[in-house]
Amino acid sequence: MAFDPAKIEERIDHARTADIEIGGDNGSGISIKRLVDAMEVAKLISLSKMAIPQFMRGEPGICYAAVVRAVRWGIDPYFVAENMFIAKLKGGEEKVGFQAQLINSIINLATPRILTGKLRCRYEGEGSELRCIVYGTPKGEKEPLEYVTPTLAAIIAHLGRNEYGKVKGSPLYDLDPKQQLWYYGSKNFIRRWFPEVLGGVYDPEDHEIAQMKDVTPEPAGSKIKELVARLQDRKLKHAKKTRRGFDADHVTREVNKANGIKEGKDHEQEKAATAGGGSAEVRDDQGNADDRGDGKPDHAGAGGVPDQSSGIAEADATSNAGAPEAQGEIFPPDRKKADE
């Protein structure tokens, strides 16, 4: 877990950092000559937020590793930090890796010290049989040293392709194979003949990486969505319990009730009475039992007073029994007026 930035800032020795010079002789931009200076710079880098990768923020120890390497190679510490990543290996171990552009920068800076002239190359073969021969002459010697890469097909077969059909490691194996073979060859030339230059530095192609570890923290939005979902679920349960808010089932029941459509137990009792031709006790919405013995409710309200509206409705239904509408025919209003 990352340290509290406020506590890191409290531990910075401002007197020591004030003595660190900008524009070192080695071209790194910062002149670091003492261990304590490297530690102070590491603290400052760990507070740099978006200027460094996520996994280095609030981690002075990892930043210190970047600073020490920067001093050794004579490179800006921020350039080293920006090109670091965490690789999760197939065995489950996690290691820090370095991007290819940093490795090539290290090689370019090292060659004047170890070689007479520049590192050079030539190519042999065509297509999938293309290979690169990298060579250079060490200082104090006359004969050049060489490194011959495997064929393009052999390297691609070793690296494999992802689910999208792209070569793992670098798209340049497909887009610009000669350039990528030069990168591959120069890196391994140094590893073979001058291992001290890149000791402990590996890029994604060197590791048997199961995956690049995603160090991006879980966004706050996901937790907010989870909270919103819980609140909505609680609100829905409360609405059903208190019958507040929109309830589709409740609306359906009220509409059926207004149209005289019975549901549930009352509907089943009425169907049974009709099918049997006999009488059955039927209860109205207020729970009053039918005492007429004909299977029809007596339409008595509270206190036994007949419900006049129900009688009117029955009379209207009887008088309109022969109307076209009662026989299932439906006419628009304008046609009904024309017929009258």
Order of alpha helices (4+ residues) and beta strands (2+ residues): alpha-alpha-beta-beta-alpha-alpha-alpha-beta-beta-alpha-beta-beta-beta-alpha-alpha-alpha-beta-alpha-alpha-alpha-alpha-alpha
